[in-house]
């Protein structure tokens, strides 16, 4: 998820997206442990997306 997309979401949507992303990351990580993923860069991209969402949530809490 791009930063511009994240900025346009509300706090509730960000929290929902964060939960979904964390769940998807854990599922991908387990799948990668069992057999190699076709594209292991998916893990890195998803991890970075989670960090972007968490950072935006923190920034909004500090500003509020």
C-alpha distances in whole Angstrom, upper triangle without the diagonal:
4,7,8,7,7,11,12,11,15,15,16,13,11,14,14,10,11,14,12,10,13,15,13,13,17,18,16,18,21,21,21,24,26,25,23,20,20,17,17,14,12,13,12,9,8,11,9,6,9,11,8,9,12,13,12,14,17,17,18,20,22,22,24
4,5,5,6,9,10,11,15,16,18,15,13,16,16,13,13,17,16,13,16,19,17,17,20,21,20,21,25,25,24,27,29,28,26,23,23,19,19,16,14,16,14,10,11,13,10,8,11,11,8,10,13,13,12,15,17,16,17,20,22,21,23
4,5,5,6,9,10,13,14,17,14,12,15,16,13,14,17,17,15,17,20,19,18,22,23,22,23,27,27,26,29,32,31,29,26,26,22,22,19,17,18,16,13,13,14,11,9,11,11,7,8,11,10,9,12,14,13,14,17,18,18,20
4,5,5,7,9,13,15,17,14,13,16,17,14,16,19,19,17,20,22,21,21,25,26,25,26,30,30,29,32,34,34,31,28,28,25,25,21,20,21,19,16,16,17,14,12,14,14,11,11,14,13,11,14,16,15,15,18,20,18,20
4,6,5,7,11,13,14,11,10,14,14,11,13,17,16,14,18,20,19,19,23,23,23,25,28,28,28,31,32,32,30,27,26,23,24,21,18,20,19,15,15,16,14,11,13,14,11,10,14,14,11,13,16,15,15,18,20,19,20
4,5,6,9,10,12,9,7,11,12,9,11,14,14,13,15,18,17,18,21,22,22,23,26,27,27,29,32,32,30,27,27,24,23,21,18,19,18,15,14,15,12,9,11,11,8,7,10,10,8,10,13,12,12,15,17,16,17
4,6,8,10,12,11,9,13,14,12,13,17,17,16,19,21,21,21,24,26,26,27,30,31,31,33,35,35,33,30,31,27,27,24,22,22,21,18,17,18,15,13,14,13,10,9,12,11,7,10,12,11,10,14,15,14,15
4,7,10,12,10,10,13,14,13,14,18,17,17,20,22,22,23,26,27,27,28,31,31,32,34,36,36,35,31,31,29,28,26,23,24,23,20,19,20,18,15,16,16,13,11,14,14,11,12,15,14,12,16,18,16,16
4,7,8,6,6,10,10,9,12,14,14,15,17,19,19,21,23,24,25,26,29,30,30,33,35,35,33,30,31,28,28,25,23,23,22,19,18,19,17,14,14,15,12,10,13,13,10,10,14,13,11,14,17,16,16
4,5,5,6,9,10,10,12,14,15,16,18,20,21,22,24,26,26,28,30,31,32,34,36,37,36,33,33,31,30,28,25,25,25,22,20,21,19,16,16,17,14,11,13,14,10,9,13,13,10,12,15,14,13
4,5,5,6,9,10,10,12,14,15,16,18,20,21,23,24,25,27,29,30,31,33,35,36,35,32,33,31,30,28,25,24,24,22,19,19,19,16,14,15,13,10,11,12,9,7,10,11,8,9,13,13,11
4,5,5,6,9,10,11,12,14,16,17,18,20,22,23,24,26,28,29,30,32,34,35,34,31,33,31,30,28,25,24,25,22,20,20,20,17,15,17,15,12,12,14,12,10,13,14,12,12,16,16,14
4,5,5,6,8,10,11,12,14,15,16,18,20,21,22,24,26,27,28,30,32,33,32,29,30,28,27,25,22,22,22,20,17,18,18,14,13,15,14,10,12,14,12,10,14,15,13,14,18,18,17
4,5,5,6,9,10,10,12,14,15,16,18,20,21,22,24,25,26,28,30,31,30,27,28,26,25,23,20,20,19,17,15,15,15,11,10,12,10,7,8,10,8,7,11,12,11,12,15,16,15
4,5,5,6,9,10,11,12,14,15,17,19,20,21,23,24,26,27,29,30,30,27,29,27,25,24,21,20,20,18,15,15,16,13,10,12,12,8,8,11,10,8,11,13,12,12,16,17,16
4,5,5,6,9,10,11,12,14,16,17,18,20,22,23,24,26,28,29,28,26,27,25,25,23,20,19,20,18,15,16,17,13,11,14,14,10,11,14,13,11,15,17,15,16,19,20,19
4,5,5,6,9,10,10,12,14,15,16,18,20,21,22,24,26,27,26,23,24,22,21,20,17,16,17,15,12,13,13,10,9,12,11,8,10,13,12,11,14,16,15,17,20,21,20
4,5,5,6,9,10,10,12,14,15,16,18,20,21,22,25,26,25,22,24,22,20,19,16,15,15,14,10,11,11,9,6,9,9,6,7,11,11,9,12,15,14,15,18,19,19
4,5,5,6,9,10,11,12,14,15,17,18,20,21,23,24,24,22,24,22,21,20,17,16,17,16,12,12,14,12,9,12,13,10,10,14,14,12,15,18,17,17,21,22,22
4,6,5,6,9,10,11,12,14,16,17,18,20,21,22,22,20,21,20,19,18,15,14,16,14,11,12,14,11,10,13,14,11,13,16,16,15,18,20,20,20,23,25,24
4,5,5,6,9,10,10,12,14,15,16,18,20,21,20,17,19,17,16,15,12,11,12,11,7,8,10,8,6,10,11,9,11,14,14,14,17,19,19,20,23,24,24
4,5,5,6,9,10,10,12,14,15,17,19,20,20,18,20,18,16,16,13,11,12,12,8,8,11,10,7,10,12,11,11,14,15,15,16,19,20,20,23,25,25
4,5,5,6,9,10,11,12,14,16,17,19,19,17,19,18,17,17,14,12,14,14,10,11,14,13,10,14,16,14,14,18,19,18,20,23,23,23,26,28,28
4,6,5,6,9,10,10,12,14,16,16,16,14,16,15,14,14,10,9,12,12,8,10,13,11,10,14,15,14,15,19,19,19,21,24,24,25,27,29,29
4,5,5,6,9,10,10,12,14,15,15,13,15,13,12,12,9,7,9,10,6,7,11,10,9,12,14,14,14,17,19,19,20,23,24,24,27,29,29
4,5,5,6,9,10,11,13,14,15,13,16,16,13,14,12,9,12,13,10,10,14,14,12,14,17,16,16,19,21,21,22,25,26,26,28,30,31
4,5,5,6,9,10,11,12,13,12,14,14,13,15,12,10,14,14,11,12,16,15,14,17,19,19,19,22,24,23,25,28,28,29,31,33,33
4,5,5,6,9,10,10,10,8,11,11,9,11,8,7,11,12,9,11,14,14,14,17,19,18,19,22,24,24,25,28,29,29,32,34,34
4,5,5,6,9,10,10,9,13,12,9,11,10,7,10,12,11,11,14,15,14,16,19,19,19,22,24,24,25,28,29,30,31,34,35
4,5,5,6,9,10,10,14,14,12,15,13,11,14,16,14,14,18,18,17,20,22,22,22,25,27,27,28,31,32,32,34,36,37
4,5,5,6,7,7,11,12,11,14,12,11,14,16,14,15,19,19,18,21,23,23,24,27,28,28,30,33,34,34,36,38,39
4,5,5,5,5,9,10,8,11,10,9,12,14,14,14,17,18,18,20,23,23,24,26,28,29,30,32,34,34,36,38,39
4,6,7,9,12,13,11,14,14,12,15,17,16,16,20,21,20,22,25,25,25,28,30,30,31,34,35,35,37,40,40
4,7,9,12,14,13,16,16,14,18,20,19,19,23,23,23,25,28,28,28,31,33,33,34,37,38,38,40,43,43
4,6,9,12,11,15,14,14,17,19,18,19,22,23,23,26,28,28,29,31,33,34,35,37,39,39,41,43,44
4,6,8,8,11,12,12,14,16,16,17,20,21,22,24,26,27,28,30,32,32,34,36,37,38,40,42,43
4,5,5,9,9,9,12,14,14,15,18,19,19,22,23,24,25,28,29,30,32,33,35,36,38,40,41
4,6,9,9,11,13,14,15,17,19,20,21,23,24,25,27,29,30,32,33,35,36,38,39,41,42
4,5,6,8,10,11,12,14,16,16,18,20,21,22,24,26,27,29,30,32,33,35,36,38,39
4,5,6,8,9,10,12,14,15,16,18,19,21,22,24,26,27,28,30,32,33,34,36,37
4,5,5,6,9,10,11,12,14,15,17,19,20,21,23,25,26,27,29,31,32,33,35
4,6,5,6,8,10,10,12,14,15,16,18,20,21,23,24,26,27,29,30,32,33
4,6,5,6,9,10,11,12,14,16,17,18,20,21,23,24,26,27,29,31,32
4,5,5,6,9,10,11,12,14,15,16,18,20,21,22,25,26,27,29,30
4,5,5,6,9,10,11,12,14,15,17,19,20,21,23,25,26,27,29
4,5,5,6,9,10,11,12,14,15,17,18,20,21,23,25,26,27
4,5,5,6,9,10,11,12,14,16,17,18,20,21,23,25,26
4,5,5,6,9,10,10,12,14,15,16,18,20,21,23,24
4,5,5,6,9,10,11,12,14,15,17,19,20,21,23
4,5,5,6,9,10,11,12,14,16,17,18,20,21
4,5,5,6,9,10,10,12,14,15,16,18,20
4,6,5,6,9,10,11,12,14,15,17,18
4,5,5,6,9,10,11,12,14,16,17
4,5,5,6,9,10,11,12,14,15
4,5,5,6,9,10,11,12,14
4,5,5,6,9,10,11,12
4,5,5,6,9,10,11
4,5,5,6,9,10
4,6,5,6,9
4,5,5,6
4,6,5
4,6
4
